[in-house]
C-alpha cells in the first residue's frame, strides 16, 4: 500500500512538472514568439510565471520523495542502524532547506532562476542532492558486492546474481539520477547554455529512478532487511558443518550426505536456495542417496 501511494505521488508530481514546463515552452516559442530579442529574452523576463514556477516546485517536491526513498533503501540495506543514518539524514534535511531557499529566490522577479543568489543556492542544493546520492550509491553498491562475495563463497556464482548483478546495483542505488544530475550541475554552476539541454528532462529522470526500485520491490527482486540476515545466518550455520557435507532441514526428516556423492557419483542435481535463513534441497531424489 505504501509503495502504491508513493508511486501515485511521484506520477502526479511528474505530470504537474511536465504540464507546467510544456505550458511555459508554448508561451515562449508559440504564444509570444515575436517577443523583442527572441525566446531567450522572454525566458529571462517571464521565468517567474506561475506555470513555470509551479513546474519547478513540483520537481523540487518530487526530489524530496526521490531522495527520501534513497534514504529509506539505505536504511533497509544497512539494517536500520542509527549511527549510519545520522549523516544521510542531516544531508537530506539540508537539501529540503536549500530547495525552499532556491524556490523563494526564484519567485523574486529581480532574481529569478538565473539570478546570482539563486544560482549559488541552487548549486548548493543540487550538490548536496548529488552528494547524498553518491554516498548512498557507493554504500549500497559496496554492501551488495560484499554480500555477493559471501553468497558466491557459500552457494556459488549462480546464486549471487539476483541481488548483485550490475543492473541490480545500478537500479538499487539510483545511479541513473546521479549521473544525469551531474551532467546538469556542472554547466548550471558555470552558467553554460548546455544546462538547457539537460534541465527539462532532469525532473523526469529523478522520478524514473525511484519507480525502478519500487518495480523491483513489487517483483520481489529488491534487497530487503531479511536478505542480509538470511545470507549471514546461512553462512554461519553452514560453517559449523563438515567441509563438503550438505545437511538438509532436520525437521523434514531428510538425510545428511556429501555433496560430491550427489553431484558426481549419482549424477543428481541439487538446487540450493536461501530462504528465511535455511538451506533446503528441492530435488526429491536426494533423499534416496546414502547417508554419511
URCOR-V744564 format. One record per residue. N is the residue number from 0. PSI is psi in degrees with one decimal (* if undefined). OMEGA is omega in degrees with one decimal (none if undefined). NEAR is the number of other ideal C-beta (glycine too) atoms within 12 Angstrom. Layout:
BEGIN
n=N psi=PSI omega=OMEGA near=NEAR
n=N psi=PSI omega=OMEGA near=NEAR
END
This chain:
BEGIN
n=0 psi=-41.5 omega=-179.8 near=7
n=1 psi=-47.5 omega=-177.4 near=14
n=2 psi=-29.8 omega=175.6 near=23
n=3 psi=-47.6 omega=177.9 near=14
n=4 psi=-40.9 omega=179.7 near=13
n=5 psi=-44.2 omega=179.6 near=26
n=6 psi=-39.4 omega=178.6 near=27
n=7 psi=-41.6 omega=179.6 near=18
n=8 psi=-45.4 omega=178.4 near=26
n=9 psi=-42.8 omega=-179.8 near=36
n=10 psi=-44.3 omega=-179.2 near=23
n=11 psi=-46.0 omega=-179.5 near=19
n=12 psi=-40.4 omega=178.0 near=33
n=13 psi=-37.4 omega=178.2 near=33
n=14 psi=-43.7 omega=177.0 near=22
n=15 psi=-45.6 omega=-179.8 near=28
n=16 psi=-43.2 omega=179.8 near=36
n=17 psi=-41.8 omega=-179.0 near=26
n=18 psi=-44.5 omega=179.0 near=21
n=19 psi=-42.3 omega=178.8 near=27
n=20 psi=-39.5 omega=178.9 near=33
n=21 psi=-40.4 omega=178.5 near=21
n=22 psi=-41.9 omega=-179.6 near=23
n=23 psi=-37.3 omega=176.1 near=31
n=24 psi=-38.7 omega=176.9 near=26
n=25 psi=-42.3 omega=178.3 near=19
n=26 psi=-38.2 omega=-175.3 near=25
n=27 psi=-45.0 omega=-170.4 near=29
n=28 psi=-9.6 omega=-178.5 near=18
n=29 psi=-61.1 omega=-174.4 near=15
n=30 psi=-40.8 omega=-177.2 near=17
n=31 psi=44.0 omega=-177.6 near=21
n=32 psi=-20.9 omega=179.9 near=16
n=33 psi=18.0 omega=178.9 near=13
n=34 psi=138.5 omega=-178.5 near=19
n=35 psi=134.3 omega=-178.9 near=12
n=36 psi=7.3 omega=169.4 near=12
n=37 psi=-177.7 omega=-176.7 near=15
n=38 psi=-34.4 omega=-178.4 near=24
n=39 psi=-40.7 omega=177.5 near=18
n=40 psi=-37.0 omega=177.8 near=16
n=41 psi=-39.9 omega=179.9 near=25
n=42 psi=-46.1 omega=-180.0 near=27
n=43 psi=-36.6 omega=-175.4 near=23
n=44 psi=-31.8 omega=-173.8 near=22
n=45 psi=27.6 omega=-178.2 near=25
n=46 psi=-20.7 omega=-179.4 near=32
n=47 psi=11.4 omega=174.3 near=29
n=48 psi=146.9 omega=-173.9 near=29
n=49 psi=-45.4 omega=-176.5 near=17
n=50 psi=-37.2 omega=-179.1 near=26
n=51 psi=-44.2 omega=178.1 near=35
n=52 psi=-37.2 omega=176.5 near=31
n=53 psi=-39.5 omega=177.9 near=27
n=54 psi=-47.7 omega=179.7 near=37
n=55 psi=-43.7 omega=178.7 near=38
n=56 psi=-40.2 omega=178.9 near=29
n=57 psi=-42.6 omega=179.5 near=32
n=58 psi=-35.4 omega=178.2 near=44
n=59 psi=-46.6 omega=178.7 near=37
n=60 psi=-38.5 omega=177.5 near=29
n=61 psi=-35.4 omega=177.3 near=39
n=62 psi=-33.0 omega=174.2 near=45
n=63 psi=-45.9 omega=-179.5 near=33
n=64 psi=-39.4 omega=-179.4 near=36
n=65 psi=-47.4 omega=178.1 near=46
n=66 psi=-33.1 omega=177.0 near=43
n=67 psi=-39.5 omega=177.6 near=33
n=68 psi=-38.1 omega=176.7 near=38
n=69 psi=-40.6 omega=177.4 near=43
n=70 psi=-39.4 omega=178.1 near=36
n=71 psi=-43.4 omega=179.8 near=33
n=72 psi=-37.2 omega=176.9 near=38
n=73 psi=-44.0 omega=180.0 near=39
n=74 psi=-36.2 omega=179.4 near=28
n=75 psi=-47.4 omega=-175.7 near=29
n=76 psi=-28.8 omega=178.5 near=40
n=77 psi=26.9 omega=171.3 near=28
n=78 psi=30.5 omega=174.8 near=21
n=79 psi=44.8 omega=177.9 near=19
n=80 psi=120.7 omega=-173.3 near=18
n=81 psi=-42.1 omega=-176.4 near=12
n=82 psi=-35.9 omega=-179.9 near=12
n=83 psi=-17.4 omega=-176.8 near=21
n=84 psi=-11.8 omega=-173.8 near=24
n=85 psi=-54.9 omega=-176.7 near=15
n=86 psi=-51.0 omega=178.9 near=22
n=87 psi=-36.5 omega=-179.9 near=36
n=88 psi=-41.9 omega=177.9 near=25
n=89 psi=-41.3 omega=177.5 near=17
n=90 psi=-40.7 omega=-179.1 near=30
n=91 psi=-43.4 omega=178.6 near=34
n=92 psi=-37.3 omega=176.5 near=21
n=93 psi=-36.5 omega=177.7 near=23
n=94 psi=-45.2 omega=179.5 near=37
n=95 psi=-44.3 omega=-179.7 near=26
n=96 psi=-44.5 omega=179.9 near=20
n=97 psi=-36.8 omega=179.3 near=31
n=98 psi=-37.9 omega=176.5 near=32
n=99 psi=-39.9 omega=176.0 near=22
n=100 psi=-40.4 omega=178.5 near=25
n=101 psi=-42.7 omega=178.3 near=38
n=102 psi=-38.1 omega=179.6 near=32
n=103 psi=-46.0 omega=179.8 near=25
n=104 psi=-28.3 omega=176.6 near=29
n=105 psi=-33.2 omega=-179.8 near=34
n=106 psi=-16.4 omega=-180.0 near=24
n=107 psi=122.8 omega=-178.4 near=21
n=108 psi=-35.0 omega=-178.1 near=17
n=109 psi=-15.0 omega=179.0 near=16
n=110 psi=-66.7 omega=-176.8 near=24
n=111 psi=-171.1 omega=-177.0 near=28
n=112 psi=-26.8 omega=-175.8 near=37
n=113 psi=14.4 omega=175.4 near=28
n=114 psi=156.2 omega=-176.6 near=23
n=115 psi=-41.6 omega=179.7 near=17
n=116 psi=-41.8 omega=178.8 near=20
n=117 psi=-40.1 omega=179.1 near=33
n=118 psi=-41.4 omega=178.9 near=27
n=119 psi=-47.2 omega=179.9 near=21
n=120 psi=-42.1 omega=179.4 near=31
n=121 psi=-39.0 omega=177.4 near=40
n=122 psi=-43.4 omega=177.6 near=28
n=123 psi=-39.6 omega=-179.2 near=25
n=124 psi=-52.6 omega=-178.9 near=40
n=125 psi=-30.3 omega=176.9 near=40
n=126 psi=-44.3 omega=178.3 near=28
n=127 psi=-40.6 omega=178.9 near=32
n=128 psi=-45.2 omega=177.8 near=44
n=129 psi=-42.3 omega=179.8 near=35
n=130 psi=-43.4 omega=178.6 near=29
n=131 psi=-40.8 omega=179.2 near=39
n=132 psi=-35.7 omega=177.6 near=43
n=133 psi=-43.6 omega=178.7 near=26
n=134 psi=-48.4 omega=-178.5 near=29
n=135 psi=-38.3 omega=177.2 near=42
n=136 psi=-48.6 omega=-179.7 near=34
n=137 psi=-41.2 omega=-179.2 near=20
n=138 psi=-42.8 omega=179.6 near=30
n=139 psi=-45.6 omega=179.4 near=40
n=140 psi=-41.6 omega=178.4 near=31
n=141 psi=-41.7 omega=178.7 near=21
n=142 psi=-44.4 omega=-178.8 near=34
n=143 psi=-38.8 omega=177.6 near=36
n=144 psi=-39.3 omega=178.3 near=24
n=145 psi=-43.8 omega=179.7 near=24
n=146 psi=-32.1 omega=177.2 near=37
n=147 psi=-41.8 omega=178.6 near=31
n=148 psi=-39.2 omega=179.6 near=18
n=149 psi=-41.3 omega=179.5 near=29
n=150 psi=-40.0 omega=177.5 near=33
n=151 psi=-42.4 omega=-179.0 near=20
n=152 psi=-34.2 omega=-176.6 near=18
n=153 psi=-46.9 omega=-170.8 near=29
n=154 psi=-13.6 omega=-176.6 near=28
n=155 psi=165.7 omega=-172.6 near=19
n=156 psi=-31.2 omega=-175.6 near=15
n=157 psi=-28.1 omega=-177.3 near=17
n=158 psi=-4.4 omega=-177.8 near=25
n=159 psi=-8.0 omega=-171.6 near=26
n=160 psi=-33.1 omega=-173.3 near=20
n=161 psi=-36.8 omega=-175.0 near=28
n=162 psi=-11.1 omega=-168.0 near=36
n=163 psi=17.3 omega=173.2 near=35
n=164 psi=167.4 omega=-179.3 near=21
n=165 psi=-44.0 omega=-179.9 near=16
n=166 psi=-42.0 omega=-179.7 near=18
n=167 psi=-45.3 omega=-178.1 near=30
n=168 psi=-37.7 omega=179.5 near=34
n=169 psi=-41.5 omega=-179.5 near=23
n=170 psi=-47.6 omega=-177.5 near=34
n=171 psi=-32.4 omega=-176.3 near=44
n=172 psi=3.7 omega=178.3 near=40
n=173 psi=41.3 omega=-177.7 near=43
n=174 psi=-23.0 omega=-178.8 near=30
n=175 psi=-41.1 omega=178.8 near=31
n=176 psi=-40.7 omega=-179.4 near=42
n=177 psi=-47.2 omega=-179.8 near=34
n=178 psi=-42.5 omega=-178.7 near=23
n=179 psi=-38.6 omega=179.8 near=30
n=180 psi=-36.0 omega=176.9 near=41
n=181 psi=-39.1 omega=178.0 near=26
n=182 psi=-29.7 omega=179.0 near=23
n=183 psi=-41.0 omega=-171.5 near=34
n=184 psi=-42.6 omega=-175.8 near=32
n=185 psi=-53.4 omega=177.8 near=20
n=186 psi=-28.4 omega=178.4 near=22
n=187 psi=-44.7 omega=179.9 near=33
n=188 psi=-31.6 omega=-179.5 near=22
n=189 psi=1.1 omega=-178.8 near=13
n=190 psi=40.8 omega=178.4 near=19
n=191 psi=145.8 omega=-177.6 near=18
n=192 psi=-14.4 omega=179.0 near=14
n=193 psi=-23.5 omega=179.1 near=16
n=194 psi=-29.2 omega=-178.1 near=27
n=195 psi=-19.8 omega=177.0 near=22
n=196 psi=-26.7 omega=-174.7 near=15
n=197 psi=-35.6 omega=-174.0 near=25
n=198 psi=-44.4 omega=-177.0 near=33
n=199 psi=-32.9 omega=-177.9 near=24
n=200 psi=-5.2 omega=-177.7 near=24
n=201 psi=-44.5 omega=-179.5 near=41
n=202 psi=-39.6 omega=179.5 near=36
n=203 psi=-38.0 omega=178.9 near=31
n=204 psi=-41.5 omega=-179.7 near=32
n=205 psi=-17.9 omega=174.3 near=42
n=206 psi=-30.1 omega=-179.4 near=40
n=207 psi=-40.9 omega=-175.1 near=26
n=208 psi=-51.7 omega=179.2 near=40
n=209 psi=-30.2 omega=178.9 near=40
n=210 psi=-32.6 omega=175.6 near=32
n=211 psi=-38.6 omega=177.2 near=32
n=212 psi=-44.5 omega=179.6 near=41
n=213 psi=-35.9 omega=177.7 near=32
n=214 psi=-39.9 omega=177.3 near=19
n=215 psi=-36.5 omega=176.8 near=28
n=216 psi=-43.6 omega=-179.7 near=26
n=217 psi=-32.5 omega=178.2 near=16
n=218 psi=-10.0 omega=-176.6 near=14
n=219 psi=16.9 omega=-177.5 near=14
n=220 psi=-10.2 omega=-177.6 near=22
n=221 psi=155.9 omega=178.2 near=31
n=222 psi=131.5 omega=178.0 near=36
n=223 psi=171.9 omega=-178.7 near=24
n=224 psi=-21.7 omega=-179.8 near=19
n=225 psi=-11.8 omega=-177.3 near=21
n=226 psi=-51.0 omega=-179.8 near=35
n=227 psi=-39.5 omega=179.9 near=30
n=228 psi=-42.2 omega=179.9 near=23
n=229 psi=-42.6 omega=-178.0 near=28
n=230 psi=-46.6 omega=-178.1 near=39
n=231 psi=-39.5 omega=179.2 near=22
n=232 psi=-40.3 omega=178.6 near=22
n=233 psi=-41.0 omega=179.8 near=32
n=234 psi=-42.8 omega=-179.4 near=25
n=235 psi=-40.9 omega=-178.7 near=16
n=236 psi=-35.3 omega=-179.0 near=19
n=237 psi=-27.4 omega=-179.4 near=27
n=238 psi=-15.2 omega=180.0 near=16
n=239 psi=-8.5 omega=-179.0 near=12
n=240 psi=169.0 omega=176.7 near=21
n=241 psi=147.2 omega=177.1 near=15
n=242 psi=131.8 omega=176.2 near=11
n=243 psi=10.7 omega=-178.6 near=17
n=244 psi=133.5 omega=178.8 near=21
n=245 psi=128.5 omega=179.0 near=34
n=246 psi=119.4 omega=178.4 near=29
n=247 psi=176.0 omega=-176.4 near=29
n=248 psi=122.1 omega=-175.9 near=21
n=249 psi=-28.1 omega=-178.3 near=13
n=250 psi=-16.7 omega=179.7 near=9
n=251 psi=-5.9 omega=177.6 near=17
n=252 psi=20.4 omega=179.8 near=10
n=253 psi=174.0 omega=-173.2 near=24
n=254 psi=171.4 omega=173.6 near=22
n=255 psi=130.9 omega=-174.5 near=26
n=256 psi=155.5 omega=177.7 near=30
n=257 psi=139.4 omega=177.7 near=24
n=258 psi=-32.0 omega=-177.9 near=31
n=259 psi=-33.4 omega=179.5 near=20
n=260 psi=-29.5 omega=-177.7 near=23
n=261 psi=-45.0 omega=-172.4 near=30
n=262 psi=-22.0 omega=-176.5 near=22
n=263 psi=-53.0 omega=-173.5 near=14
n=264 psi=-53.2 omega=-175.4 near=13
n=265 psi=-14.7 omega=179.3 near=20
n=266 psi=11.6 omega=-179.1 near=14
n=267 psi=132.4 omega=-179.8 near=24
n=268 psi=136.9 omega=179.2 near=17
n=269 psi=125.6 omega=177.2 near=30
n=270 psi=108.8 omega=-177.3 near=22
n=271 psi=128.6 omega=-178.8 near=27
n=272 psi=157.4 omega=175.3 near=25
n=273 psi=122.4 omega=177.9 near=31
n=274 psi=119.1 omega=178.2 near=20
n=275 psi=49.1 omega=172.5 near=16
n=276 psi=21.3 omega=179.6 near=21
n=277 psi=147.3 omega=172.5 near=22
n=278 psi=135.2 omega=177.1 near=35
n=279 psi=158.6 omega=-178.3 near=25
n=280 psi=131.9 omega=178.6 near=29
n=281 psi=-1.3 omega=-179.4 near=19
n=282 psi=114.0 omega=-177.7 near=24
n=283 psi=-20.0 omega=-178.6 near=16
n=284 psi=-14.1 omega=-178.1 near=17
n=285 psi=-27.3 omega=-178.2 near=31
n=286 psi=-15.3 omega=-178.7 near=24
n=287 psi=-10.4 omega=-179.0 near=16
n=288 psi=164.8 omega=-173.9 near=28
n=289 psi=150.5 omega=177.3 near=16
n=290 psi=152.7 omega=179.1 near=17
n=291 psi=* omega=none near=17
END
